[in-house]
Amino acid sequence: MIAAPSSGNVLHAELGWCTDNGCFNPDRYPGDAAYLRWLSRRADRANRCAFVSAPDVVADAASTLRCSEPMLGKIRAAG
């Protein structure tokens, strides 16, 4: 399943999951600090997580690198 801070989805114990950050619609991305808090609250389920999306900018690779690179270590540290 795909979970995102703005979706309100409940992670079910039997399902694998991944994240969507919501950056496609800027109004749906909660901001870096809130996104990291959201991830940290799910760290106990990290063993079932396929991947976590870093913040990105749709159709702009250079901007994506600028905003995602500083977050990569913080995402790993969130669990």
N, C-alpha and C positions, 0 to 999 in steps of 0.2 A: 504494500500500500504506500501511497505518497502522503506524507504529512507536512504541513506548513503551519507556521504560527497563526496565520489568518484563517486557516481552515476549521480549526476546532475539532479535528479528527482525534478519536481516541485510538491509541496504539493497542491492538489486541495481542494478547500473549502468544498466540499461535502463529501470527503473521510476521513475515519479514517486512521491512519498511525502508524508506529513503526519504530525503527531505527535498522540498522545494522552498526556496527562500521568499518567493513572491515578488521578486524584482521586476518581473515582466510588467506588472502594474505597480508603479512606484507608490501608490496609495496603500498597497497591501504589505509592503516591506516594513517591518516594525523598527528598523534601525539596527545598527551593529550590536549595541549593548543588549538590547531586548532579544535579538536573535540568539546571541550567545547564552543568555539566561534561559531561553526556551530550550536550547540544545542541552544545556547542563542539567535541566530537570528531567531529561530523557536518557542520561548517561547510563542508567542501570539497564537500559535496553539496547545498548550499543552493539552487543554481540549479534543482534538480528538486523542491524542497519547496513544496507548495501553501500550507500554513499550519502554524503551531506553536501549540498550545493553551497558554494561560496557566493557572496554577493556578486552580481554581474550586471552588465549594461547590454541590453538587447542590441544585437547587430553592431557592436563596437568593441572589438577585441582589445584595443589599446586601453580603453577606459575600464574594461573588465579586469585586465591585469592590474591596473592601478588600484582598483577598489578591492579586488579579491586577494591579492598577494599579502597585504598586511593582516588579513583575517585567517589565513591558512593555519598558522601556528596556534592561534586562539581557538579555532574550531577543533583542532586536535586536542588541545588542553581541556576543552569542554567535555571530553569523554568520548 
